[in-house]
Structures are given as C-alpha cells and as structure tokens.
C-alpha cells in the first residue's frame, strides 16, 4: 500500500464554481453551500482518493485559487510546485471557456516547463438551457492541450468526483513510471 501526496491546483475565472466543486468533492456531496463569498486568495482542502484496483491512495491537497484578476498574482506565490491541475470553466459562459488558455499559460509558466497532468472541467451542466460551450468544442480543446475533459454540476452533485479521481490516477501513474525507471536502474 502506497500513500502519495499531490498538490492539485484548482484554477479558472471567478464564479465558475471552483469552490463549490471542491467542497462537494470533499464532503462527498453532503454539503452544497448556496451562498458563497468570493475566494480572495487560496483555500486549501485535503481529501484522500483511493486508486481503483490497487491498495494505493493519493492525498490531494487542493489549492482552490481566486479567479479574480486582482488576486491571481498573490495566489501564484502560494501555489508552490503543483503536481496536478484542475482547470474549471462555466459551461454557460463562453467567456470563462475562452479564459482557459490564459489560465493554462499562467500555470505552465509558473511550473517552468514541467509536465503537469490535468483536467479541463466544464461545470454547471445543470444550466443546460443556458449552455454556451458545446461538449465537442471543450473536448477538442482539452485534447489539444493534453488534458482530460469532464462535465460536472456541483449544484446537482453530478460527476464531481471524476475530475479529482482522474488527476489522482494520473499522479499515481507518474509515480509508477518513476518507480519502474528506478527499479530498471538497479
């Protein structure tokens, strides 16, 4: 049994549902906060994720970062060296999707070229009548950036665990690859 620890950056524009998504994940869907105050810095949440078909787990340290431009520079100082990335946009906001490229560039610049596995998360799938970003467009962009794509609704607790399981599995796979490389050297 292996227990790994990973820094998970949760980034995206303000009001896309990053805090709601992470809190629903952490509480296993038990607590959806109807009234949020805007995240002004970085909120840290910790949750362990069991890796299917193994006895291993990854403890995710989720750094829920403010999305308002005024706070972003301060947030970057708190990110440290991230292990995985959750990039979130609001499916009912084309503008929040358009910002994903800028967020990804910012994270990649912060990581100085290191490969950081990640996911693109289209949140607020419950607002299907107001949808502005089609699944195929988001999937294509995510794939072009080396990210997996997930659609969620924090409000309805739909698929909230999937993005975090995905990044935990990607981090675990990196660990397994590095372990194999070390064993091959011996």
C-alpha positions as CSV (number, residue, x, y, z in Angstrom):
1,X,0.0,0.0,0.0
2,X,1.4,3.4,-1.1
3,X,0.0,6.7,0.0
4,X,1.1,9.6,-2.2
5,X,0.5,13.3,-1.7
6,X,-0.2,15.7,-4.6
7,X,-0.7,19.4,-4.9
8,X,-3.8,20.0,-7.0
9,X,-4.2,23.5,-8.4
10,X,-7.9,24.4,-9.0
11,X,-8.0,27.5,-11.3
12,X,-10.3,29.3,-13.6
13,X,-12.3,32.5,-13.8
14,X,-14.2,33.9,-10.8
15,X,-17.7,32.4,-10.3
16,X,-17.2,29.3,-12.4
17,X,-17.9,27.1,-9.4
18,X,-14.4,26.0,-8.3
19,X,-15.1,26.3,-4.6
20,X,-18.5,24.6,-4.9
21,X,-16.9,21.8,-6.9
22,X,-14.1,21.2,-4.4
23,X,-16.4,21.4,-1.4
24,X,-18.9,19.0,-2.9
25,X,-16.0,16.6,-3.7
26,X,-14.5,16.9,-0.2
27,X,-17.9,16.4,1.5
28,X,-18.9,13.5,-0.8
29,X,-21.9,15.6,-1.9
30,X,-23.2,16.2,1.6
31,X,-22.9,19.9,1.5
32,X,-23.7,22.4,-1.2
33,X,-23.3,25.9,0.0
34,X,-25.9,28.1,-1.6
35,X,-24.2,31.4,-0.7
36,X,-20.6,31.8,-1.3
37,X,-18.3,34.6,-0.6
38,X,-15.8,35.1,-3.4
39,X,-12.4,33.3,-2.8
40,X,-9.9,36.1,-2.2
41,X,-6.7,34.1,-2.0
42,X,-6.2,30.3,-1.9
43,X,-8.2,27.9,0.2
44,X,-6.7,24.6,1.0
45,X,-8.7,21.4,1.2
46,X,-7.4,17.9,1.7
47,X,-9.0,14.6,0.6
48,X,-7.6,11.2,0.1
49,X,-8.6,9.4,-3.2
50,X,-8.3,5.6,-3.4
51,X,-6.8,4.4,-6.7
52,X,-9.1,1.7,-8.2
53,X,-7.7,-1.8,-8.5
54,X,-4.8,-1.0,-6.1
55,X,-4.5,-0.6,-2.4
56,X,-2.8,2.8,-3.1
57,X,-4.2,6.2,-2.4
58,X,-3.4,9.8,-3.3
59,X,-4.0,12.5,-0.8
60,X,-4.9,15.6,-2.8
61,X,-4.0,19.0,-1.4
62,X,-6.5,21.1,-3.4
63,X,-5.4,24.7,-3.7
64,X,-8.7,26.5,-4.6
65,X,-7.4,29.7,-6.2
66,X,-9.2,33.0,-6.5
67,X,-10.3,33.7,-10.1
68,X,-10.5,37.5,-9.9
69,X,-7.5,39.0,-11.7
70,X,-6.7,41.3,-8.7
71,X,-5.9,38.2,-6.6
72,X,-4.1,36.0,-9.1
73,X,-0.6,37.2,-8.6
74,X,-0.8,36.7,-4.8
75,X,-2.3,33.3,-5.4
76,X,0.6,32.2,-7.6
77,X,3.0,32.8,-4.7
78,X,1.1,30.2,-2.6
79,X,0.9,27.6,-5.3
80,X,4.3,26.1,-4.7
81,X,5.2,23.3,-7.1
82,X,1.9,21.8,-8.3
83,X,1.6,18.1,-9.1
84,X,-1.7,18.2,-11.0
85,X,-4.2,20.7,-12.4
86,X,-8.0,21.2,-12.5
87,X,-8.9,24.0,-14.9
88,X,-12.5,24.9,-14.5
89,X,-14.9,26.9,-16.6
90,X,-18.7,27.6,-16.6
91,X,-20.4,25.8,-19.4
92,X,-22.9,28.7,-19.6
93,X,-20.2,31.2,-20.1
94,X,-18.2,31.3,-23.4
95,X,-16.0,34.0,-21.8
96,X,-14.9,31.7,-19.0
97,X,-14.0,29.0,-21.5
98,X,-12.0,31.5,-23.6
99,X,-10.0,32.3,-20.5
100,X,-8.8,28.8,-20.1
101,X,-5.9,29.3,-22.5
102,X,-4.7,32.2,-20.4
103,X,-5.0,30.2,-17.2
104,X,-3.2,27.3,-18.7
105,X,-0.3,29.5,-19.9
106,X,-0.1,31.1,-16.4
107,X,0.2,27.7,-14.7
108,X,2.7,26.4,-17.3
109,X,4.8,29.5,-16.9
110,X,4.7,29.0,-13.1
111,X,5.8,25.4,-13.5
112,X,8.7,26.4,-15.7
113,X,8.1,23.8,-18.4
114,X,7.5,20.8,-16.2
115,X,4.7,18.5,-17.4
116,X,1.7,18.8,-15.0
117,X,-1.1,16.3,-15.7
118,X,-4.5,17.8,-15.6
119,X,-8.2,18.0,-16.5
120,X,-10.5,20.6,-18.0
121,X,-13.8,20.8,-16.1
122,X,-17.0,22.2,-17.6
123,X,-19.0,23.0,-14.5
124,X,-22.7,23.9,-14.2
125,X,-24.0,21.2,-16.5
126,X,-27.4,21.7,-14.7
127,X,-27.7,25.0,-16.6
128,X,-28.2,23.1,-19.9
129,X,-30.7,25.6,-21.3
130,X,-28.1,28.4,-21.0
131,X,-25.2,26.4,-22.3
132,X,-22.7,28.4,-24.4
133,X,-19.9,25.8,-24.8
134,X,-20.6,22.6,-26.6
135,X,-19.0,19.4,-25.3
136,X,-17.2,18.6,-28.6
137,X,-15.5,22.1,-28.6
138,X,-14.4,21.7,-25.0
139,X,-13.2,18.1,-25.6
140,X,-11.3,19.1,-28.7
141,X,-9.5,22.0,-26.9
142,X,-8.7,19.8,-23.8
143,X,-7.3,17.1,-26.0
144,X,-5.1,19.6,-27.9
145,X,-3.7,20.8,-24.6
146,X,-3.1,17.2,-23.2
147,X,-6.0,17.5,-20.7
148,X,-8.8,15.1,-20.0
149,X,-12.3,16.6,-20.2
150,X,-15.1,16.3,-17.6
151,X,-18.5,17.9,-17.3
152,X,-19.9,18.4,-13.8
153,X,-22.7,20.1,-11.8
154,X,-21.6,20.9,-8.3
155,X,-25.2,22.0,-7.5
156,X,-26.6,18.6,-8.5
157,X,-23.6,16.7,-7.4
158,X,-23.1,15.2,-10.8
159,X,-19.7,13.8,-11.7
160,X,-17.9,15.9,-9.1
161,X,-15.6,13.1,-8.1
162,X,-14.5,12.2,-11.7
163,X,-12.0,15.1,-12.3
164,X,-10.3,14.6,-9.0
165,X,-10.1,10.8,-9.4
166,X,-8.7,11.4,-12.9
167,X,-5.9,13.7,-11.6
168,X,-5.2,11.3,-8.7
169,X,-4.8,8.4,-11.2
170,X,-2.6,10.5,-13.5
171,X,-0.3,11.3,-10.5
172,X,-0.3,7.7,-9.4
173,X,0.7,6.6,-12.9
174,X,3.6,9.1,-12.9
175,X,4.7,7.6,-9.6
176,X,4.5,4.1,-11.1
177,X,6.5,5.1,-14.1
178,X,9.2,6.7,-12.0
179,X,9.3,3.7,-9.7
180,X,9.8,1.4,-12.7
181,X,12.6,3.6,-14.1
182,X,14.4,3.4,-10.7
183,X,13.9,-0.3,-10.5
184,X,15.3,-0.7,-14.0
185,X,18.4,1.1,-13.0
186,X,19.1,-1.3,-10.1
